[in-house]
């Protein structure tokens, strides 16, 4: 079982990465929607180049979204299960049926 330092490091590292991916996905979609109707008269249009980058980001992140979703659900389930088991009281000596002789 991993120690608590490792768990804290994983939580501190994975949650910002997931948030960053979510923000990147939303902002890329917003940029594509906002700039999809621009008038392009040049061959080397910077807006078209940015649109291609946003589409590539969405394609790459989109294929990883189901895996990331399963990982987040698993992570939250494990955290919840550990919280439930840590709240359980320990069994008393009577429940363990320990014989106490003088």
N, C-alpha and C positions, 0 to 999 in steps of 0.2 A: 504494500500500500504506500503511495507516495506521501512524503511528509508535507506539513502544512505550508512550508516556504515554497515548495514547488507548486502547490495548489494556488497560493496567492499570486505567484508569478504568472501562472497560466491564465488566471482570471484577469489580472491587470493587463496582460498582453492581448488576450483574445477579444475582450469586449471592445476596446478601441478599434481594433482591426475590423470587427464586424460593423461597428458604427461607421467607420470610414468607407467600407464597401457599400453600405446602404446609402450614404450621402453621395458617393460617386455615382451610383446607379440613378438616383433621383435627379441629380444635377445634369447628368448626361442626357437623360430622357427629356428634361426640361429644355436644354439647349437645342436638341434636335427639333423639338416641337416649335420652339420660338424662331429658329432660323431656317426652317425647312422651305419657306416660301421666299427666300431672298433672291434678288435679281443678280445673277452672275454673268458678267460680260467678259471676264478675263479667264485665261486658261489656268493661271496660277492663283486662283482665288483662295485667300486665307480662311474664309468662312467654310468653303467646301472641304479644305484640309482638316479643319477642326471638326466638321461633321463626320468625316471619315474616321477620325480618331475616336469620337464619341460612339459611333456605331461599332467599332472594333472593341471598345471597352464593354459595351452592353452585350456583345456576342460572347466575349470571354467570361464575363461575370455571370451572364445568364445561364451558361452551361454548368457553372459551379453552384448556382443557387440551391438546387435540390440537395446537394451534398452538404452545403453550409446549413440549410434548414434542419436537416437530420442531425447534424453535429450540435446545433444550438439546442434542439429538443432533448437530445441525449444528455447534454451538459446540464440543462435545467432539471431534468429528471434525477440525475445523480445527486445534484446539490440538494434537491428536495428530499430524496431518500436519506441522505446523510443527516439532514436536519431532523427528520422524524426519528431515526434511530438514536441520535444523540440526546433527544428529549425523553427517551424511555428511561424510567427509573430502574436502578439495578435491583436485582432480586435480593430479598432479605434472607437471613440465615434460616428463618422458619420456612420460607418458600423453597429453599434449597434442601430442607429436611436434614439440617446438620444437627447431630446429637451433641448436646452440650452437657458433659459430665462435670461434676465438681472436682 
